[in-house]
Structure formats: structure tokens, C-alpha cells
């Protein structure tokens, strides 16, 4: 009956030993701790002479008993561990056909080795569930009592050539072989289910010595383990950590680009573009790429100690060796053509020392040129009479103050709000009203209003309109005038259905060639230009799937276009989400 069990156990023991000595040299430890302690409790099942031949679940209570134990182990690799285990359990069984039953109390101690099959075949890594096997050798100390079922009296050893061992302390050798599963609860805590066969060299566990077969038993348990101690470090890991410590990271925390622009910029004017480059202790080659607003023309042919290229509003500066100073200045003269409004300026600084690109963005506000920008003009009008206002047919201005029956000196307003534009005064119905700027469209006036709100601090500034020199006081009429001054209608693509694109840039009152923008933004994808009132918007891609558009958007963000976003079109028209 038991020959097959011995053959299987012998095969498992030999296999584990081969794996232990064959793979241990190449194993790299990934165990966070090199010791563990386990407590467990379970049931013992006997296999021997005093055992019913046909086992059923109804016999379970007569064939099994409880036990408990503890185990101290040490990890020697992600695959192998050794342990010392002590277990106390009771055994019992009966054989009704022979009117026999027995009980036994037993203490087991064994030294074993554990093989983590999950790490052996799946690679060493942290797992939520691991399967392992174990074997070893040890000994047991036990006391058994064999009796008759019918009478409860001890068995007479003279009957039927049966030798009995009653209440006598005995010892025997064991070889444990089994399997288990670990379940991770927390970084250092595990629960485990385990079952193992104990092969013995004795036939006295059941108190009956009959035949040549040795007794065996199973111990199946539920345990709780705690890992402790420091992490094992192999020679391979030590040499790896030494190699990794050699290259030191380059400190680029001080890298920055700070713009120094004039407080006020006018179209059709010249100014000095100046900025500081902060590089810290970094040296070596460098390259600066600047995408200037449309309408900016560089007048200088040489900029500092650099090689210079300027084409399609893109300026490239090259340094074979950065200046020694941690902070140095770059400046050049720029002419602004007939452009105005809020325009973007972006710079990309590449440092060979770090192998990184550093991106910087800002906005430049250009004011539409006035004939005498520094001159304050006051229109003299008699009290309670309308002043003579010379305006175009439709003009939009920005009102900054109003006073009831109390005139405010224009120079006082100019000094208070740091205004260089002309301030005009209107007197209507006992009210003195003061406004600045002169724009052909409502959107232009709105942009200037936003500027003087944020820069000049005039929080309550608002747009006003004049038709043929007379102020339009009704908001609905002013909106109607504003709609009539739009530059162009929105672009509608010749396509049917719903599509998604990724917007990478928008310019107000200006535009750039899509081919030039590809080079400036380092984009390989085709760029599509569309008109949206005063805006020019530039998009890449065309997808029927939102997820595909999101993937392209992330690609643009990775290139440094951090404000890229997905837009949606229905039958060629851009719609809101």
C-alpha cells in the first residue's frame, strides 16, 4: 500500500536537492527580509494498520485529530529557504473489521528546505500568491494506546500474532514532503495553507505492529508568517550597486530663462529683446531655439558670441562653449510690424551636459500704434454741452473712470494709472467720462481692456462704442456693432461625421505657415490651419476615436506642447464638449 508513497516522496526529495544545488549559485535575492517566523494549527490524519480500508467523510472524526506548531526559517534566495519546525499533534484511528482503535500523542521536530515554485519558474518578484514545496528530515517522540472498539480494553498482544505498544514512549525518524500556498496580507505578513506527508521508519504509531509496512501521517495546517531581519544582498547586487553609484546626476535645478521686456510695446516700433539665461555650473555646448510672434523682425545680424540662424520667425543660437558666468544675458533688436494684441513667445534651451530640453513660454502684449503715444490730449468743451468728438464711423474705446459734476485732471489720471495712451474726456448729462484707446473691433478693445485691468490695475475698466461720434449706451446695440466688425467667419471642413483633432497653437490677429510651425514645434504630423473670427488655430491629426486623439495629445505634451488639447468636429464644424 505504501510503496508508491515512498517512491513519490523519494523522487520529490531528489528533485528539490538538485534544484537547490543547481540553481542557488545563480539566484539573486529579492527577499525584503532574510528571516521569518510562522505559527500554525491544523489536523493530523493517520495511515497505517489501524485504518478503515474504505474511508468516508463519516469516518473523519474517528480518523483525524488536531495539532499545532511553530517554524523559524531563513531565506537564502528568492527560491530557497531553510527552516526548523516543531509540531505537537494527536493521532487516532480505527479499523472496525478488526475491532481495533488507537490514540497517540506526538511531538515532531524536523529541519527542512522550502522551494518557491512561483519564483523558480516565473522569476523572482514580489507576489500576492506563491506556491511552494518542502522536504527535510527529523524525528518524532510519541506515546500510543491501542484498544478494542467493542470493549474498550487494551489489545492482547498474544492474539493473532499482533505485537502491541501501549503507553510506552517511542521515537522514530521522519521525512516530511508537502506543498503550500502563501497569501500576502501586508509587506511583512502572510497567511499560508500547507499539507505534508510524514514518512516514518516505525510501525508503532498506532500501537499495533503487524506486517512490514511503516506508518505514515499527514499534517495539514493554516499558518501566519512574519518576515523580519535585513535584506539579503548577493555579490552580484553589491557589484551592481557600486557601478550605479559611479555616475553622479548633473545638478540642473538652477536652469532658467527670465525675460526682460519693456513695459509697453507698440506696433510699428523697435525694442530690445533681452533675457537672462541661468545655467549654474553647467558648461559645454548649448542651443537656444526661439519661436517669435508673427510680425517680429530681428534687426541684428550678430547676437553675442554665438552662431545665429533666423528663418520663418524662428531664431536659433548655438554655443560651442557656454560662458563661464552662471548667469549671462542675451539681447538683440527687434522691429514689430503691423501686429497687435496678445502674442506668444516660446523658447527651448538644449544643454549637451544634461542632454535635456528646457522650455519657457510667455505672452507679449502689443498695443496698436497711436500717432503720439506719450501725449495726453484733452478735448475742450463748454460745460453741459457735448464735446466735438472726431471718430471713425464705428470706434470702440475703453472707459477707465467717470465723475458726476466733478472734472478730473487728465494728467492726474495718467500719473495714477501709468497710462501713456491718449485720455479723452466726454461730458454728457452732468457726467464726465474718461476713456483710452481707439479700435476698429470690439475684440481689439476687449483685449486692451484686459491688459489695463491686469497691468494698470483699473479693475472696473470696460468697453464702450461710438457711432459717428456719438456714444452707444445700449449694450445690445454695442453687441450688434461688435458682431459687425469680426474679421472672418469660422472655417468649416468638407467632411461628414464626427472627428477629433489636437490643437497645438492659437494666434490672435496673426498667423504662421503650417510648414514653419512644424519645424518650430518639431512636429512630424501634418498641421491644419483654420480661421475662427480673429483667431488662427492649428491642429494635428484626424480621428474617429477619442482615445486615439488622447494618445496623440499626450505625444504633443511629451514634446513640450503642454497646453495641447483635444477638440471635436461634427460635420466639419468645431463644437464644444
Secondary structure as UniProt FT lines:
FT   HELIX           3..23
FT   HELIX           24..26
FT   STRAND          35..47
FT   HELIX           57..59
FT   HELIX           60..63
FT   STRAND          64..75
FT   STRAND          80..95
FT   HELIX           96..98
FT   STRAND          100..116
FT   HELIX           117..122
FT   STRAND          129..148
FT   TURN            149..151
FT   TURN            157..158
FT   HELIX           159..161
FT   STRAND          163..164
FT   STRAND          169..186
FT   TURN            187..188
FT   STRAND          189..200
FT   TURN            205..206
FT   STRAND          208..209
FT   STRAND          216..228
FT   HELIX           235..246
FT   TURN            253..254
FT   STRAND          256..260
FT   STRAND          265..266
FT   TURN            267..268
FT   STRAND          270..278
FT   TURN            280..281
FT   STRAND          286..291
FT   TURN            294..295
FT   STRAND          296..298
FT   TURN            304..305
FT   STRAND          307..311
FT   TURN            312..313
FT   STRAND          314..319
FT   STRAND          327..336
FT   STRAND          341..351
FT   TURN            352..355
FT   STRAND          356..367
FT   TURN            371..374
FT   TURN            383..384
FT   STRAND          394..404
FT   HELIX           410..417
FT   STRAND          423..428
FT   TURN            429..430
FT   STRAND          431..439
FT   HELIX           442..454
FT   TURN            459..460
FT   STRAND          462..467
FT   TURN            468..469
FT   STRAND          470..472
FT   HELIX           475..483
FT   TURN            484..485
FT   STRAND          498..508
FT   HELIX           514..521
FT   STRAND          527..532
FT   TURN            533..534
FT   STRAND          535..543
FT   HELIX           546..558
FT   TURN            559..560
FT   TURN            562..563
FT   STRAND          565..570
FT   TURN            571..572
FT   STRAND          573..575
//
